[in-house]
């Protein structure tokens, strides 16, 4: 898809939705918390550039961006990668809670401002 000095963006081999892509650093490290400042800026730039490509090609209605860190959080490939998942109107019955859905009983909640 696209590359940069510190990483690249590529389509996910098992996409959650049309246009789902990954941003992957060249340097090997498992955890987002091991990233250095130059990689941080560069990889998030790839997220933004990839989004522009997906917006033009697929016209999604929203996005989820996620990083799994550790086996308990679902990380199965122990090399940092950022998931950028386009979302489309009606792709799930109730999208409320977004990334909170990784713990299903915590997904739906009520918010009341103080």
C-alpha positions, -999 to 999 in steps of 0.1 A, spaced: 0 0 0 25 27 12 58 29 30 79 54 50 112 55 68 101 35 98 73 13 85 47 5 60 9 1 56 -6 -29 40 -40 -44 37 -49 -70 64 -49 -106 52 -80 -113 72 -99 -80 71 -126 -72 95 -141 -49 69 -134 -37 34 -103 -15 35 -90 -28 68 -52 -21 69 -23 -25 92 6 -1 99 37 -21 108 72 -9 118 103 -23 102 120 -26 136 109 -56 156 93 -50 189 61 -64 204 46 -36 224 34 -2 214 50 10 247 85 2 232 81 26 203 106 55 200 96 91 192 106 90 155 87 58 149 57 72 168 54 102 145 62 83 114 37 54 120 8 77 129 16 96 97 11 63 78 -22 59 96 -33 93 83 -20 87 48 -36 52 47 -69 67 58 -69 91 29 -64 62 4 -93 42 21 -115 73 21 -111 77 -17 -114 40 -25 -141 28 -1 -159 59 14 -164 45 49 -186 62 74 -162 59 103 -131 41 117 -118 21 146 -81 21 153 -67 -5 176 -35 -20 189 -34 -53 208 -7 -54 234 -1 -87 251 -18 -121 248 -45 -112 273 -54 -83 250 -56 -106 220 -22 -100 205 -13 -131 185 15 -117 164 41 -103 187 53 -76 164 37 -42 168 10 -35 143 -18 -9 143 -52 -19 129 -71 7 110 -106 -7 105 -131 12 83 -167 11 95 -198 13 74 -233 24 84 -252 -8 93 -222 -31 95 -233 -40 131 -266 -37 147 -255 -13 174 -220 3 171 -223 22 204 -192 16 226 -169 11 196 -135 -3 208 -151 -10 242 -167 -40 225 -135 -60 231 -152 -66 265 -188 -72 254 -206 -66 287 -188 -32 290 -197 -21 255 -231 -5 261 -232 22 287 -251 53 295 -234 87 297 -248 115 318 -228 147 321 -223 160 356 
